Amino acid sequence: MIELRSLTRRYAERVAVDDLTLSIATGELLVLVGGSGSGKTTTLRLVNRLIEPTSGSVFIDGVDTRAEPAPMLRRRIGYCFQQVGLFPHLSVAENVAITPTLLGWSAAEIAARVDELLARVTLDPAEYRDRRPDALSGGEAQRVGLARALAARPLLMLLDEPFGALDPLTRENLQQAFTSIRRDLGLTAIFVTHDMAEALLLGDRIAVLHAGRLVQVGTPSELLRAPADDRVAELLRTPRRQAEALDALLGRTRDS
């Protein structure tokens, strides 16, 4: 569904994304991981043309994304990010309805879609529809952000560390909710995270970036079995240690 062809973005002397070529299949969740400055967020912004490439191209369903105005492209792509960015002067329902409203949906269609999506992200529409963002917890706001990203029925989702600022329990609940929604709707998604454990648990494939370049791409099991270099091995070291420590603790609990 998505092809990145020799995608490059330069800022003066710095190369943020360097000759990146990747393909993402329809219905696949590709996770981008790497350290700070590796080019993860820049890649997302290039896909939906929040910024333009210095060279290279992005194709969606075989069509160059530059074939239509950038605002029209973005209305077909769901975008969810850590800061959420809900409009404080709008209600929850109005925030979720922004893109369908821009696309000219009828009031009845919008109201039904808002209620459907709030229910999907486990927020009771009757309770949350008229709330303002300042009356939401962090987890509730992120759920509204996810609903807003899904509102116009996109087939492609871009997610930039959407659960990174949440407490572990809320984060796990939202990961499970997103996984269920994505599979139900057949969404294709690119998911950015700095958390390798999250990448291993959520991703169909993982692409490791360093200094804007692709280091390795493969399934979680492929990366675990054969990391391409020391950088990939280092990223995998923390979840391995955590899994081993937890397994040892559970073993002692079973034996006691």
Long-range contacts (C-beta under 8 A, 24 or more apart in sequence): 1-25, 1-26, 1-27, 1-28, 1-60, 1-61, 1-155, 1-156, 1-188, 2-47, 2-58, 2-59, 2-60, 2-156, 2-188, 2-190, 3-57, 3-58, 3-59, 4-43, 4-46, 4-47, 4-56, 4-57, 4-58, 5-56, 5-57, 5-58, 5-59, 6-55, 6-56, 6-57, 7-43, 7-46, 7-53, 7-55, 7-56, 7-57, 7-58, 8-53, 8-54, 8-55, 8-56, 9-39, 9-42, 9-46, 9-51, 9-53, 9-54, 9-212, 10-54, 15-211, 15-212, 16-42, 16-212, 17-42, 17-43, 17-46, 17-53, 17-212, 18-211, 18-212, 18-213, 19-56, 19-213, 20-56, 20-209, 20-212, 20-213, 20-214, 21-214, 22-207, 22-214, 22-217, 24-188, 24-190, 25-188, 26-155, 26-186, 26-188, 27-186, 27-187, 27-188, 28-188, 28-189, 28-204, 28-205, 29-182, 29-188, 29-189, 29-190, 29-191, 29-202, 29-203, 29-204, 29-205, 30-189, 30-190, 30-191, 30-203, 30-204, 30-205, 30-206, 30-207, 31-190, 31-191, 31-192, 31-193, 31-198, 31-199, 31-202, 31-203, 31-205, 31-206, 31-207, 32-190, 32-191, 32-192, 32-193, 32-207, 32-209, 33-192, 33-193, 33-194, 33-196, 33-199, 33-206, 33-207, 33-208, 33-209, 33-235, 34-194, 34-208, 34-209, 34-210, 34-215, 34-235, 35-194, 35-210, 36-194, 37-211, 38-209, 38-210, 38-211, 38-212, 39-209, 39-211, 39-212, 39-213, 40-160, 40-192, 40-209, 41-160, 41-192, 42-212, 43-190, 43-192, 43-209, 44-79, 44-158, 44-160, 44-190, 44-192, 47-77, 47-158, 47-190, 48-73, 48-74, 48-77, 48-79, 48-158, 49-73, 49-74, 50-74, 60-156, 75-99, 75-102, 75-103, 75-152, 76-152, 76-154, 76-155, 76-156, 77-154, 77-156, 77-157, 77-158, 78-149, 78-150, 78-151, 78-152, 78-154, 78-156, 78-157, 78-158, 78-187, 79-149, 79-157, 79-158, 79-159, 79-160, 80-145, 80-146, 80-148, 80-149, 80-157, 80-158, 80-159, 80-160, 80-162, 81-145, 81-159, 81-160, 81-161, 81-162, 82-160, 82-161, 82-162, 82-163, 82-164, 82-165, 84-141, 84-142, 84-144, 84-145, 85-145, 86-133, 86-136, 86-141, 86-144, 86-145, 86-148, 87-133, 88-132, 88-133, 88-134, 89-132, 90-132, 90-133, 91-129, 91-130, 91-131, 91-132, 92-118, 92-123, 92-128, 92-129, 92-130, 92-131, 92-132, 92-133, 92-136, 92-144, 93-118, 93-129, 93-130, 95-133, 95-144, 95-148, 96-144, 96-147, 96-148, 96-151, 97-151, 98-148, 98-151, 99-148, 99-151, 99-152, 100-151, 100-152, 103-152, 113-151, 114-147, 114-151, 117-147, 117-150, 117-151, 118-144, 118-147, 120-147, 120-150, 120-177, 120-181, 121-146, 121-147, 121-177, 121-181, 122-177, 123-147, 138-165, 138-166, 138-167, 138-170, 139-166, 139-167, 139-170, 139-173, 139-174, 142-166, 142-170, 142-174, 143-174, 143-177, 146-174, 146-177, 146-178, 146-181, 150-181, 150-185, 154-187, 155-186, 155-187, 155-188, 156-187, 156-188, 156-189, 156-190, 157-182, 157-187, 157-188, 157-189, 157-190, 158-189, 158-190, 159-189, 159-190, 159-191, 159-192, 160-192, 161-192, 161-193, 161-194, 162-191, 163-198, 164-193, 164-194, 164-195, 175-201, 175-202, 178-202, 196-235, 196-236, 196-238, 196-239, 197-238, 197-239, 197-242, 200-224, 200-239, 208-232, 208-235
